[in-house]
Amino acid sequence: MSSVKERILGAVTIMSEADAEKVWDLIQGVFALNNAETTAPTAEELAALKAYKNGDPDYIPSVSHDDLMKELGL
């Protein structure tokens, strides 16, 4: 077993059940993302990304940073 896997197993054995569930959710998320299909962005998404990257003062995200962090539980 690799040293990374050993460290992971060691960490999991001493963490709380709640923290272990969070780690499991992260692992599942990684596999889900690796198997997700790629889709091309729409013209509207590309325009929003361009406005964001260019610092357009009229650009307003559909979700605030604070709301996103709350939604993610962070």
All heavy atoms as TSV, in Angstrom:
chain	resi	resn	atom	element	x	y	z
A	1	MET	N	N	0.853	-1.175	0.000
A	1	MET	CA	C	0.000	0.000	0.000
A	1	MET	C	C	0.899	1.240	0.000
A	1	MET	O	O	1.901	1.284	0.699
A	1	MET	CB	C	-0.891	-0.028	1.245
A	1	MET	CG	C	-1.857	1.131	1.295
A	1	MET	SD	S	-2.946	1.171	2.734
A	1	MET	CE	C	-3.697	-0.418	2.711
A	2	SER	N	N	0.512	2.247	-0.756
A	2	SER	CA	C	1.318	3.468	-0.839
A	2	SER	C	C	1.232	4.257	0.464
A	2	SER	O	O	0.305	4.095	1.263
A	2	SER	CB	C	0.839	4.336	-1.997
A	2	SER	OG	O	-0.401	4.935	-1.689
A	3	SER	N	N	2.217	5.133	0.665
A	3	SER	CA	C	2.226	5.936	1.883
A	3	SER	C	C	1.031	6.885	1.938
A	3	SER	O	O	0.528	7.191	3.017
A	3	SER	CB	C	3.530	6.715	2.000
A	3	SER	OG	O	3.645	7.664	0.960
A	4	VAL	N	N	0.562	7.343	0.793
A	4	VAL	CA	C	-0.619	8.217	0.767
A	4	VAL	C	C	-1.842	7.455	1.269
A	4	VAL	O	O	-2.598	7.950	2.105
A	4	VAL	CB	C	-0.862	8.768	-0.660
A	4	VAL	CG1	C	-2.187	9.502	-0.741
A	4	VAL	CG2	C	0.276	9.661	-1.086
A	5	LYS	N	N	-2.016	6.236	0.795
A	5	LYS	CA	C	-3.150	5.432	1.229
A	5	LYS	C	C	-3.053	5.115	2.722
A	5	LYS	O	O	-4.058	5.133	3.429
A	5	LYS	CB	C	-3.255	4.144	0.411
A	5	LYS	CG	C	-3.664	4.387	-1.021
A	5	LYS	CD	C	-3.705	3.085	-1.791
A	5	LYS	CE	C	-4.057	3.302	-3.242
A	5	LYS	NZ	N	-4.085	2.030	-3.995
A	6	GLU	N	N	-1.850	4.858	3.195
A	6	GLU	CA	C	-1.663	4.593	4.621
A	6	GLU	C	C	-2.022	5.811	5.455
A	6	GLU	O	O	-2.670	5.694	6.500
A	6	GLU	CB	C	-0.217	4.168	4.899
A	6	GLU	CG	C	0.101	2.774	4.419
A	6	GLU	CD	C	1.556	2.389	4.665
A	6	GLU	OE1	O	2.295	3.147	5.333
A	6	GLU	OE2	O	1.960	1.322	4.171
A	7	ARG	N	N	-1.625	6.999	4.995
A	7	ARG	CA	C	-1.957	8.232	5.724
A	7	ARG	C	C	-3.459	8.468	5.724
A	7	ARG	O	O	-4.024	8.886	6.727
A	7	ARG	CB	C	-1.212	9.417	5.127
A	7	ARG	CG	C	0.289	9.355	5.370
A	7	ARG	CD	C	1.002	10.652	5.047
A	7	ARG	NE	N	0.580	11.294	3.821
A	7	ARG	CZ	C	1.317	11.384	2.707
A	7	ARG	NH1	N	2.528	10.890	2.679
A	7	ARG	NH2	N	0.860	11.997	1.649
A	8	ILE	N	N	-4.095	8.202	4.603
A	8	ILE	CA	C	-5.546	8.375	4.522
A	8	ILE	C	C	-6.241	7.436	5.496
A	8	ILE	O	O	-7.118	7.855	6.259
A	8	ILE	CB	C	-6.056	8.164	3.077
A	8	ILE	CG1	C	-5.572	9.297	2.183
A	8	ILE	CG2	C	-7.586	8.061	3.049
A	8	ILE	CD1	C	-5.789	9.047	0.702
A	9	LEU	N	N	-5.856	6.175	5.482
A	9	LEU	CA	C	-6.465	5.204	6.396
A	9	LEU	C	C	-6.235	5.591	7.853
A	9	LEU	O	O	-7.133	5.494	8.684
A	9	LEU	CB	C	-5.932	3.804	6.129
A	9	LEU	CG	C	-6.462	3.124	4.872
A	9	LEU	CD1	C	-5.763	1.793	4.652
A	9	LEU	CD2	C	-7.963	2.921	4.954
A	10	GLY	N	N	-5.029	6.045	8.161
A	10	GLY	CA	C	-4.732	6.474	9.525
A	10	GLY	C	C	-5.588	7.635	9.956
A	10	GLY	O	O	-6.106	7.674	11.076
A	11	ALA	N	N	-5.770	8.601	9.065
A	11	ALA	CA	C	-6.582	9.771	9.389
A	11	ALA	C	C	-8.043	9.379	9.579
A	11	ALA	O	O	-8.715	9.849	10.506
A	11	ALA	CB	C	-6.454	10.821	8.285
A	12	VAL	N	N	-8.541	8.510	8.728
A	12	VAL	CA	C	-9.948	8.105	8.807
A	12	VAL	C	C	-10.231	7.344	10.097
A	12	VAL	O	O	-11.293	7.499	10.695
A	12	VAL	CB	C	-10.343	7.263	7.566
A	12	VAL	CG1	C	-11.719	6.648	7.723
A	12	VAL	CG2	C	-10.303	8.131	6.310
A	13	THR	N	N	-9.282	6.555	10.566
A	13	THR	CA	C	-9.534	5.755	11.766
A	13	THR	C	C	-9.657	6.605	13.020
A	13	THR	O	O	-10.307	6.187	13.978
A	13	THR	CB	C	-8.429	4.694	11.983
A	13	THR	OG1	O	-7.174	5.345	12.094
A	13	THR	CG2	C	-8.411	3.692	10.854
A	14	ILE	N	N	-9.088	7.814	13.029
A	14	ILE	CA	C	-9.169	8.635	14.238
A	14	ILE	C	C	-10.174	9.773	14.138
A	14	ILE	O	O	-10.430	10.445	15.123
A	14	ILE	CB	C	-7.777	9.203	14.613
A	14	ILE	CG1	C	-7.243	10.111	13.520
A	14	ILE	CG2	C	-6.818	8.080	14.944
A	14	ILE	CD1	C	-5.965	10.852	13.888
A	15	MET	N	N	-10.782	9.984	12.987
A	15	MET	CA	C	-11.732	11.090	12.861
A	15	MET	C	C	-13.126	10.658	13.283
A	15	MET	O	O	-13.435	9.468	13.363
A	15	MET	CB	C	-11.727	11.668	11.447
A	15	MET	CG	C	-12.240	10.756	10.364
A	15	MET	SD	S	-12.275	11.480	8.696
A	15	MET	CE	C	-10.636	12.060	8.446
A	16	SER	N	N	-13.940	11.662	13.543
A	16	SER	CA	C	-15.321	11.390	13.942
A	16	SER	C	C	-16.094	10.798	12.763
A	16	SER	O	O	-15.683	10.925	11.604
A	16	SER	CB	C	-15.999	12.688	14.388
A	16	SER	OG	O	-16.186	13.546	13.277
A	17	GLU	N	N	-17.213	10.180	13.081
A	17	GLU	CA	C	-18.067	9.612	12.031
A	17	GLU	C	C	-18.546	10.711	11.084
A	17	GLU	O	O	-18.587	10.518	9.867
A	17	GLU	CB	C	-19.252	8.885	12.670
A	17	GLU	CG	C	-20.113	8.128	11.682
A	17	GLU	CD	C	-19.418	6.923	11.053
A	17	GLU	OE1	O	-18.439	6.410	11.618
A	17	GLU	OE2	O	-19.863	6.495	9.979
A	18	ALA	N	N	-18.876	11.866	11.638
A	18	ALA	CA	C	-19.349	12.981	10.801
A	18	ALA	C	C	-18.264	13.429	9.826
A	18	ALA	O	O	-18.538	13.670	8.643
A	18	ALA	CB	C	-19.790	14.147	11.678
A	19	ASP	N	N	-17.022	13.528	10.317
A	19	ASP	CA	C	-15.923	13.916	9.432
A	19	ASP	C	C	-15.638	12.828	8.398
A	19	ASP	O	O	-15.338	13.124	7.241
A	19	ASP	CB	C	-14.662	14.225	10.229
A	19	ASP	CG	C	-14.747	15.554	10.958
A	19	ASP	OD1	O	-15.600	16.387	10.599
A	19	ASP	OD2	O	-13.952	15.763	11.894
A	20	ALA	N	N	-15.745	11.572	8.800
A	20	ALA	CA	C	-15.540	10.468	7.858
A	20	ALA	C	C	-16.585	10.515	6.746
A	20	ALA	O	O	-16.268	10.249	5.583
A	20	ALA	CB	C	-15.588	9.128	8.588
A	21	GLU	N	N	-17.817	10.877	7.089
A	21	GLU	CA	C	-18.867	11.001	6.071
A	21	GLU	C	C	-18.536	12.121	5.092
A	21	GLU	O	O	-18.763	11.986	3.884
A	21	GLU	CB	C	-20.219	11.248	6.732
A	21	GLU	CG	C	-20.786	10.023	7.410
A	21	GLU	CD	C	-22.144	10.264	8.040
A	21	GLU	OE1	O	-22.891	11.134	7.541
A	21	GLU	OE2	O	-22.460	9.576	9.014
A	22	LYS	N	N	-17.981	13.224	5.586
A	22	LYS	CA	C	-17.587	14.330	4.704
A	22	LYS	C	C	-16.489	13.887	3.742
A	22	LYS	O	O	-16.519	14.222	2.556
A	22	LYS	CB	C	-17.116	15.522	5.528
A	22	LYS	CG	C	-18.222	16.198	6.300
A	22	LYS	CD	C	-17.678	17.295	7.187
A	22	LYS	CE	C	-18.760	17.859	8.077
A	22	LYS	NZ	N	-18.229	18.848	9.026
A	23	VAL	N	N	-15.520	13.136	4.269
A	23	VAL	CA	C	-14.438	12.624	3.421
A	23	VAL	C	C	-15.011	11.698	2.354
A	23	VAL	O	O	-14.634	11.759	1.182
A	23	VAL	CB	C	-13.360	11.914	4.267
A	23	VAL	CG1	C	-12.373	11.167	3.375
A	23	VAL	CG2	C	-12.646	12.912	5.155
A	24	TRP	N	N	-15.932	10.836	2.752
A	24	TRP	CA	C	-16.559	9.918	1.799
A	24	TRP	C	C	-17.293	10.701	0.708
A	24	TRP	O	O	-17.205	10.365	-0.472
A	24	TRP	CB	C	-17.499	8.952	2.508
A	24	TRP	CG	C	-18.157	7.998	1.560
A	24	TRP	CD1	C	-19.479	7.918	1.266
A	24	TRP	CD2	C	-17.521	7.001	0.745
A	24	TRP	NE1	N	-19.701	6.934	0.330
A	24	TRP	CE2	C	-18.511	6.359	-0.002
A	24	TRP	CE3	C	-16.202	6.603	0.593
A	24	TRP	CZ2	C	-18.225	5.335	-0.894
A	24	TRP	CZ3	C	-15.926	5.585	-0.301
A	24	TRP	CH2	C	-16.934	4.961	-1.028
A	25	ASP	N	N	-18.006	11.758	1.108
A	25	ASP	CA	C	-18.710	12.587	0.125
A	25	ASP	C	C	-17.723	13.219	-0.859
A	25	ASP	O	O	-17.991	13.297	-2.057
A	25	ASP	CB	C	-19.523	13.681	0.822
A	25	ASP	CG	C	-20.744	13.133	1.551
A	25	ASP	OD1	O	-21.154	11.981	1.274
A	25	ASP	OD2	O	-21.288	13.863	2.405
A	26	LEU	N	N	-16.570	13.664	-0.353
A	26	LEU	CA	C	-15.546	14.237	-1.233
A	26	LEU	C	C	-15.020	13.199	-2.221
A	26	LEU	O	O	-14.844	13.488	-3.407
A	26	LEU	CB	C	-14.382	14.782	-0.406
A	26	LEU	CG	C	-14.654	16.068	0.374
A	26	LEU	CD1	C	-13.502	16.349	1.326
A	26	LEU	CD2	C	-14.861	17.228	-0.575
A	27	ILE	N	N	-14.779	12.003	-1.717
A	27	ILE	CA	C	-14.290	10.926	-2.592
A	27	ILE	C	C	-15.313	10.623	-3.677
A	27	ILE	O	O	-14.964	10.504	-4.858
A	27	ILE	CB	C	-13.955	9.668	-1.765
A	27	ILE	CG1	C	-12.730	9.929	-0.896
A	27	ILE	CG2	C	-13.741	8.450	-2.672
A	27	ILE	CD1	C	-12.460	8.865	0.156
A	28	GLN	N	N	-16.569	10.511	-3.294
A	28	GLN	CA	C	-17.612	10.245	-4.291
A	28	GLN	C	C	-17.698	11.382	-5.298
A	28	GLN	O	O	-17.888	11.146	-6.493
A	28	GLN	CB	C	-18.961	10.047	-3.602
A	28	GLN	CG	C	-19.066	8.744	-2.869
A	28	GLN	CD	C	-20.415	8.583	-2.210
A	28	GLN	OE1	O	-20.903	9.494	-1.544
A	28	GLN	NE2	N	-21.016	7.425	-2.389
A	29	GLY	N	N	-17.546	12.615	-4.820
A	29	GLY	CA	C	-17.593	13.768	-5.717
A	29	GLY	C	C	-16.482	13.743	-6.743
A	29	GLY	O	O	-16.690	14.061	-7.915
A	30	VAL	N	N	-15.297	13.344	-6.322
A	30	VAL	CA	C	-14.166	13.259	-7.252
A	30	VAL	C	C	-14.461	12.241	-8.348
A	30	VAL	O	O	-14.240	12.499	-9.527
A	30	VAL	CB	C	-12.859	12.898	-6.505
A	30	VAL	CG1	C	-11.763	12.511	-7.477
A	30	VAL	CG2	C	-12.414	14.059	-5.637
A	31	PHE	N	N	-14.975	11.071	-7.960
A	31	PHE	CA	C	-15.290	10.058	-8.961
A	31	PHE	C	C	-16.416	10.517	-9.871
A	31	PHE	O	O	-16.391	10.266	-11.073
A	31	PHE	CB	C	-15.621	8.719	-8.306
A	31	PHE	CG	C	-14.399	7.982	-7.841
A	31	PHE	CD1	C	-14.077	7.943	-6.495
A	31	PHE	CD2	C	-13.569	7.345	-8.742
A	31	PHE	CE1	C	-12.938	7.278	-6.067
A	31	PHE	CE2	C	-12.428	6.677	-8.326
A	31	PHE	CZ	C	-12.113	6.648	-6.975
A	32	ALA	N	N	-17.398	11.202	-9.314
A	32	ALA	CA	C	-18.508	11.705	-10.138
A	32	ALA	C	C	-17.992	12.724	-11.147
A	32	ALA	O	O	-18.382	12.701	-12.320
A	32	ALA	CB	C	-19.588	12.322	-9.257
A	33	LEU	N	N	-17.113	13.627	-10.708
A	33	LEU	CA	C	-16.562	14.631	-11.622
A	33	LEU	C	C	-15.699	13.987	-12.700
A	33	LEU	O	O	-15.715	14.415	-13.854
A	33	LEU	CB	C	-15.747	15.671	-10.855
A	33	LEU	CG	C	-16.555	16.651	-10.019
A	33	LEU	CD1	C	-15.622	17.533	-9.196
A	33	LEU	CD2	C	-17.461	17.501	-10.888
A	34	ASN	N	N	-14.953	12.959	-12.320
A	34	ASN	CA	C	-14.104	12.285	-13.313
A	34	ASN	C	C	-14.937	11.564	-14.370
A	34	ASN	O	O	-14.472	11.344	-15.482
A	34	ASN	CB	C	-13.165	11.296	-12.628
A	34	ASN	CG	C	-12.029	11.980	-11.918
A	34	ASN	OD1	O	-11.680	13.113	-12.214
A	34	ASN	ND2	N	-11.443	11.295	-10.955
A	35	ASN	N	N	-16.159	11.201	-14.025
A	35	ASN	CA	C	-17.014	10.479	-14.963
A	35	ASN	C	C	-18.089	11.361	-15.588
A	35	ASN	O	O	-18.916	10.869	-16.341
A	35	ASN	CB	C	-17.679	9.287	-14.254
A	35	ASN	CG	C	-16.654	8.249	-13.852
A	35	ASN	OD1	O	-15.722	7.967	-14.591
A	35	ASN	ND2	N	-16.802	7.696	-12.663
A	36	ALA	N	N	-18.064	12.647	-15.264
A	36	ALA	CA	C	-19.067	13.562	-15.808
A	36	ALA	C	C	-18.781	13.822	-17.286
A	36	ALA	O	O	-17.628	13.888	-17.711
A	36	ALA	CB	C	-19.063	14.878	-15.046
A	37	GLU	N	N	-19.835	13.969	-18.036
A	37	GLU	CA	C	-19.624	14.267	-19.448
A	37	GLU	C	C	-19.371	15.758	-19.614
A	37	GLU	O	O	-19.833	16.583	-18.847
A	37	GLU	CB	C	-20.822	13.826	-20.283
A	37	GLU	CG	C	-22.115	14.545	-19.982
A	37	GLU	CD	C	-23.270	14.028	-20.822
A	37	GLU	OE1	O	-23.736	12.929	-20.537
A	37	GLU	OE2	O	-23.672	14.745	-21.746
A	38	THR	N	N	-18.588	16.077	-20.605
A	38	THR	CA	C	-18.245	17.461	-20.878
A	38	THR	C	C	-19.277	18.060	-21.821
A	38	THR	O	O	-19.641	17.443	-22.825
A	38	THR	CB	C	-16.853	17.542	-21.526
A	38	THR	OG1	O	-15.917	16.900	-20.664
A	38	THR	CG2	C	-16.425	18.958	-21.762
A	39	THR	N	N	-19.759	19.241	-21.474
A	39	THR	CA	C	-20.689	19.945	-22.350
A	39	THR	C	C	-20.120	21.311	-22.668
A	39	THR	O	O	-19.440	21.915	-21.838
A	39	THR	CB	C	-22.079	20.113	-21.692
A	39	THR	OG1	O	-21.920	20.828	-20.469
A	39	THR	CG2	C	-22.720	18.774	-21.414
A	40	ALA	N	N	-20.394	21.770	-23.835
A	40	ALA	CA	C	-19.922	23.084	-24.246
A	40	ALA	C	C	-20.782	24.160	-23.596
A	40	ALA	O	O	-21.997	23.989	-23.454
A	40	ALA	CB	C	-20.011	23.208	-25.765
A	41	PRO	N	N	-20.160	25.272	-23.167
A	41	PRO	CA	C	-20.948	26.349	-22.569
A	41	PRO	C	C	-21.843	27.013	-23.602
A	41	PRO	O	O	-21.522	27.056	-24.791
A	41	PRO	CB	C	-19.882	27.323	-22.056
A	41	PRO	CG	C	-18.650	27.000	-22.836
A	41	PRO	CD	C	-18.744	25.563	-23.204
A	42	THR	N	N	-22.964	27.526	-23.117
A	42	THR	CA	C	-23.888	28.248	-23.997
A	42	THR	C	C	-23.329	29.633	-24.276
A	42	THR	O	O	-22.400	30.095	-23.605
A	42	THR	CB	C	-25.268	28.396	-23.342
A	42	THR	OG1	O	-25.129	29.235	-22.177
A	42	THR	CG2	C	-25.856	27.057	-22.957
A	43	ALA	N	N	-23.902	30.315	-25.244
A	43	ALA	CA	C	-23.478	31.683	-25.565
A	43	ALA	C	C	-23.669	32.600	-24.355
A	43	ALA	O	O	-22.823	33.456	-24.072
A	43	ALA	CB	C	-24.260	32.206	-26.767
A	44	GLU	N	N	-24.741	32.387	-23.608
A	44	GLU	CA	C	-25.009	33.197	-22.419
A	44	GLU	C	C	-23.944	32.948	-21.337
A	44	GLU	O	O	-23.470	33.883	-20.694
A	44	GLU	CB	C	-26.397	32.864	-21.877
A	44	GLU	CG	C	-26.822	33.704	-20.699
A	44	GLU	CD	C	-28.215	33.345	-20.233
A	44	GLU	OE1	O	-29.167	33.942	-20.759
A	44	GLU	OE2	O	-28.336	32.471	-19.356
A	45	GLU	N	N	-23.564	31.691	-21.161
A	45	GLU	CA	C	-22.529	31.362	-20.178
A	45	GLU	C	C	-21.186	31.957	-20.582
A	45	GLU	O	O	-20.443	32.476	-19.744
A	45	GLU	CB	C	-22.414	29.848	-20.018
A	45	GLU	CG	C	-23.629	29.224	-19.348
A	45	GLU	CD	C	-23.673	27.711	-19.464
A	45	GLU	OE1	O	-23.089	27.152	-20.412
A	45	GLU	OE2	O	-24.305	27.106	-18.589
A	46	LEU	N	N	-20.872	31.900	-21.870
A	46	LEU	CA	C	-19.616	32.476	-22.358
A	46	LEU	C	C	-19.593	33.984	-22.160
A	46	LEU	O	O	-18.573	34.555	-21.772
A	46	LEU	CB	C	-19.398	32.130	-23.827
A	46	LEU	CG	C	-19.038	30.678	-24.120
A	46	LEU	CD1	C	-19.048	30.421	-25.631
A	46	LEU	CD2	C	-17.688	30.324	-23.511
A	47	ALA	N	N	-20.721	34.642	-22.405
A	47	ALA	CA	C	-20.805	36.093	-22.217
A	47	ALA	C	C	-20.625	36.458	-20.751
A	47	ALA	O	O	-19.934	37.431	-20.416
A	47	ALA	CB	C	-22.142	36.613	-22.739
A	48	ALA	N	N	-21.244	35.681	-19.849
A	48	ALA	CA	C	-21.105	35.947	-18.420
A	48	ALA	C	C	-19.655	35.751	-17.971
A	48	ALA	O	O	-19.113	36.548	-17.205
A	48	ALA	CB	C	-22.040	35.044	-17.621
A	49	LEU	N	N	-19.010	34.705	-18.466
A	49	LEU	CA	C	-17.619	34.441	-18.117
A	49	LEU	C	C	-16.715	35.560	-18.618
A	49	LEU	O	O	-15.824	36.022	-17.907
A	49	LEU	CB	C	-17.179	33.097	-18.686
A	49	LEU	CG	C	-15.775	32.640	-18.350
A	49	LEU	CD1	C	-15.578	32.525	-16.845
A	49	LEU	CD2	C	-15.476	31.306	-19.010
A	50	LYS	N	N	-16.972	36.025	-19.829
A	50	LYS	CA	C	-16.170	37.107	-20.399
A	50	LYS	C	C	-16.339	38.382	-19.572
A	50	LYS	O	O	-15.357	39.070	-19.265
A	50	LYS	CB	C	-16.580	37.351	-21.847
A	50	LYS	CG	C	-15.779	38.426	-22.534
A	50	LYS	CD	C	-16.189	38.600	-23.987
A	50	LYS	CE	C	-15.391	39.688	-24.654
A	50	LYS	NZ	N	-15.816	39.923	-26.023
A	51	ALA	N	N	-17.584	38.698	-19.198
A	51	ALA	CA	C	-17.840	39.890	-18.386
A	51	ALA	C	C	-17.128	39.786	-17.044
A	51	ALA	O	O	-16.533	40.747	-16.557
A	51	ALA	CB	C	-19.343	40.069	-18.186
A	52	TYR	N	N	-17.178	38.610	-16.441
A	52	TYR	CA	C	-16.509	38.397	-15.155
A	52	TYR	C	C	-15.001	38.577	-15.293
A	52	TYR	O	O	-14.370	39.290	-14.508
A	52	TYR	CB	C	-16.831	36.999	-14.641
A	52	TYR	CG	C	-16.004	36.587	-13.445
A	52	TYR	CD1	C	-16.266	37.105	-12.182
A	52	TYR	CD2	C	-14.949	35.691	-13.591
A	52	TYR	CE1	C	-15.494	36.742	-11.089
A	52	TYR	CE2	C	-14.178	35.322	-12.504
A	52	TYR	CZ	C	-14.449	35.845	-11.253
A	52	TYR	OH	O	-13.683	35.489	-10.180
A	53	LYS	N	N	-14.410	37.936	-16.297
A	53	LYS	CA	C	-12.960	38.005	-16.487
A	53	LYS	C	C	-12.487	39.419	-16.805
A	53	LYS	O	O	-11.394	39.821	-16.416
A	53	LYS	CB	C	-12.522	37.056	-17.612
A	53	LYS	CG	C	-12.517	35.604	-17.212
A	53	LYS	CD	C	-12.007	34.742	-18.347
A	53	LYS	CE	C	-11.905	33.288	-17.936
A	53	LYS	NZ	N	-11.428	32.439	-19.038
A	54	ASN	N	N	-13.317	40.189	-17.510
A	54	ASN	CA	C	-12.944	41.547	-17.898
A	54	ASN	C	C	-13.243	42.575	-16.818
A	54	ASN	O	O	-12.989	43.758	-17.006
A	54	ASN	CB	C	-13.639	41.936	-19.206
A	54	ASN	CG	C	-13.118	41.150	-20.390
A	54	ASN	OD1	O	-11.983	40.672	-20.380
A	54	ASN	ND2	N	-13.930	41.010	-21.416
A	55	GLY	N	N	-13.804	42.131	-15.693
A	55	GLY	CA	C	-14.115	43.063	-14.609
A	55	GLY	C	C	-15.238	44.024	-14.949
A	55	GLY	O	O	-15.284	45.140	-14.433
A	56	ASP	N	N	-16.142	43.609	-15.815
A	56	ASP	CA	C	-17.280	44.442	-16.213
A	56	ASP	C	C	-18.077	44.855	-14.976
A	56	ASP	O	O	-18.578	44.012	-14.243
A	56	ASP	CB	C	-18.166	43.646	-17.166
A	56	ASP	CG	C	-19.322	44.440	-17.725
A	56	ASP	OD1	O	-19.675	45.499	-17.156
A	56	ASP	OD2	O	-19.891	43.998	-18.738
A	57	PRO	N	N	-18.198	46.165	-14.713
A	57	PRO	CA	C	-18.920	46.611	-13.521
A	57	PRO	C	C	-20.413	46.277	-13.554
A	57	PRO	O	O	-21.069	46.270	-12.509
A	57	PRO	CB	C	-18.694	48.125	-13.500
A	57	PRO	CG	C	-18.346	48.478	-14.904
A	57	PRO	CD	C	-17.684	47.268	-15.501
A	58	ASP	N	N	-20.947	46.002	-14.730
A	58	ASP	CA	C	-22.363	45.641	-14.838
A	58	ASP	C	C	-22.610	44.155	-14.621
A	58	ASP	O	O	-23.756	43.716	-14.547
A	58	ASP	CB	C	-22.919	46.037	-16.212
A	58	ASP	CG	C	-22.957	47.553	-16.396
A	58	ASP	OD1	O	-23.153	48.248	-15.380
A	58	ASP	OD2	O	-22.770	48.011	-17.526
A	59	TYR	N	N	-21.516	43.368	-14.516
A	59	TYR	CA	C	-21.668	41.935	-14.304
A	59	TYR	C	C	-22.163	41.686	-12.880
A	59	TYR	O	O	-21.583	42.144	-11.912
A	59	TYR	CB	C	-20.344	41.199	-14.514
A	59	TYR	CG	C	-20.392	39.756	-14.053
A	59	TYR	CD1	C	-21.056	38.802	-14.801
A	59	TYR	CD2	C	-19.810	39.370	-12.856
A	59	TYR	CE1	C	-21.126	37.480	-14.378
A	59	TYR	CE2	C	-19.874	38.055	-12.429
A	59	TYR	CZ	C	-20.531	37.116	-13.185
A	59	TYR	OH	O	-20.612	35.818	-12.764
A	60	ILE	N	N	-23.259	40.950	-12.781
A	60	ILE	CA	C	-23.813	40.586	-11.477
A	60	ILE	C	C	-23.994	39.077	-11.468
A	60	ILE	O	O	-24.784	38.540	-12.253
A	60	ILE	CB	C	-25.167	41.277	-11.225
A	60	ILE	CG1	C	-24.991	42.791	-11.277
A	60	ILE	CG2	C	-25.745	40.842	-9.886
A	60	ILE	CD1	C	-26.296	43.563	-11.236
A	61	PRO	N	N	-23.248	38.369	-10.600
A	61	PRO	CA	C	-23.403	36.914	-10.561
A	61	PRO	C	C	-24.807	36.529	-10.106
A	61	PRO	O	O	-25.459	37.266	-9.362
A	61	PRO	CB	C	-22.346	36.466	-9.562
A	61	PRO	CG	C	-22.043	37.668	-8.747
A	61	PRO	CD	C	-22.308	38.856	-9.614
A	62	SER	N	N	-25.261	35.373	-10.548
A	62	SER	CA	C	-26.604	34.928	-10.171
A	62	SER	C	C	-26.650	34.455	-8.727
A	62	SER	O	O	-27.712	34.392	-8.127
A	62	SER	CB	C	-27.084	33.820	-11.110
A	62	SER	OG	O	-26.198	32.720	-11.041
A	63	VAL	N	N	-25.487	34.114	-8.158
A	63	VAL	CA	C	-25.393	33.677	-6.761
A	63	VAL	C	C	-24.232	34.423	-6.127
A	63	VAL	O	O	-23.142	34.472	-6.698
A	63	VAL	CB	C	-25.140	32.154	-6.671
A	63	VAL	CG1	C	-24.987	31.714	-5.228
A	63	VAL	CG2	C	-26.242	31.381	-7.348
A	64	SER	N	N	-24.453	35.009	-4.961
A	64	SER	CA	C	-23.371	35.719	-4.292
A	64	SER	C	C	-22.366	34.725	-3.706
A	64	SER	O	O	-22.691	33.557	-3.476
A	64	SER	CB	C	-23.925	36.605	-3.175
A	64	SER	OG	O	-24.352	35.800	-2.077
A	65	HIS	N	N	-21.185	35.215	-3.451
A	65	HIS	CA	C	-20.138	34.383	-2.852
A	65	HIS	C	C	-20.622	33.849	-1.506
A	65	HIS	O	O	-20.464	32.661	-1.202
A	65	HIS	CB	C	-18.855	35.185	-2.693
A	65	HIS	CG	C	-17.750	34.411	-2.046
A	65	HIS	ND1	N	-17.530	34.431	-0.691
A	65	HIS	CD2	C	-16.822	33.590	-2.570
A	65	HIS	CE1	C	-16.515	33.647	-0.413
A	65	HIS	NE2	N	-16.061	33.124	-1.527
A	66	ASP	N	N	-21.216	34.722	-0.683
A	66	ASP	CA	C	-21.703	34.295	0.633
A	66	ASP	C	C	-22.778	33.243	0.531
A	66	ASP	O	O	-22.782	32.250	1.286
A	66	ASP	CB	C	-22.221	35.500	1.428
A	66	ASP	CG	C	-21.106	36.447	1.843
A	66	ASP	OD1	O	-19.930	36.007	1.884
A	66	ASP	OD2	O	-21.402	37.615	2.137
A	67	ASP	N	N	-23.718	33.422	-0.404
A	67	ASP	CA	C	-24.779	32.425	-0.573
A	67	ASP	C	C	-24.221	31.086	-1.051
A	67	ASP	O	O	-24.664	30.031	-0.627
A	67	ASP	CB	C	-25.844	32.927	-1.555
A	67	ASP	CG	C	-26.703	34.027	-0.974
A	67	ASP	OD1	O	-26.715	34.197	0.277
A	67	ASP	OD2	O	-27.365	34.732	-1.765
A	68	LEU	N	N	-23.231	31.141	-1.935
A	68	LEU	CA	C	-22.618	29.911	-2.421
A	68	LEU	C	C	-21.911	29.176	-1.290
A	68	LEU	O	O	-22.056	27.960	-1.144
A	68	LEU	CB	C	-21.643	30.205	-3.553
A	68	LEU	CG	C	-20.896	29.018	-4.133
A	68	LEU	CD1	C	-21.875	27.986	-4.697
A	68	LEU	CD2	C	-19.915	29.468	-5.199
A	69	MET	N	N	-21.162	29.910	-0.467
A	69	MET	CA	C	-20.466	29.295	0.650
A	69	MET	C	C	-21.468	28.673	1.621
A	69	MET	O	O	-21.245	27.572	2.135
A	69	MET	CB	C	-19.584	30.307	1.374
A	69	MET	CG	C	-18.465	30.863	0.495
A	69	MET	SD	S	-17.366	29.607	-0.165
A	69	MET	CE	C	-16.317	29.361	1.239
A	70	LYS	N	N	-22.600	29.347	1.848
A	70	LYS	CA	C	-23.626	28.811	2.737
A	70	LYS	C	C	-24.226	27.542	2.142
A	70	LYS	O	O	-24.420	26.551	2.839
A	70	LYS	CB	C	-24.728	29.853	2.945
A	70	LYS	CG	C	-25.797	29.401	3.934
A	70	LYS	CD	C	-26.991	30.343	3.975
A	70	LYS	CE	C	-26.626	31.649	4.620
A	70	LYS	NZ	N	-27.810	32.539	4.762
A	71	GLU	N	N	-24.498	27.559	0.856
A	71	GLU	CA	C	-25.062	26.393	0.171
A	71	GLU	C	C	-24.126	25.196	0.254
A	71	GLU	O	O	-24.569	24.064	0.401
A	71	GLU	CB	C	-25.356	26.736	-1.286
A	71	GLU	CG	C	-25.937	25.611	-2.096
A	71	GLU	CD	C	-27.363	25.264	-1.733
A	71	GLU	OE1	O	-28.073	26.122	-1.202
A	71	GLU	OE2	O	-27.754	24.117	-1.981
A	72	LEU	N	N	-22.824	25.462	0.170
A	72	LEU	CA	C	-21.832	24.393	0.235
A	72	LEU	C	C	-21.513	23.979	1.668
A	72	LEU	O	O	-20.763	23.039	1.895
A	72	LEU	CB	C	-20.545	24.819	-0.479
A	72	LEU	CG	C	-20.667	25.039	-1.980
A	72	LEU	CD1	C	-19.377	25.618	-2.535
A	72	LEU	CD2	C	-21.018	23.740	-2.686
A	73	GLY	N	N	-22.078	24.715	2.626
A	73	GLY	CA	C	-21.827	24.396	4.027
A	73	GLY	C	C	-20.434	24.796	4.475
A	73	GLY	O	O	-19.877	24.202	5.392
A	74	LEU	N	N	-19.887	25.828	3.850
A	74	LEU	CA	C	-18.522	26.276	4.202
A	74	LEU	C	C	-18.551	27.622	4.889
A	74	LEU	O	O	-19.388	28.403	4.779
A	74	LEU	CB	C	-17.671	26.360	2.927
A	74	LEU	CG	C	-17.542	25.062	2.152
A	74	LEU	CD1	C	-16.838	25.319	0.840
A	74	LEU	CD2	C	-16.770	24.040	2.971
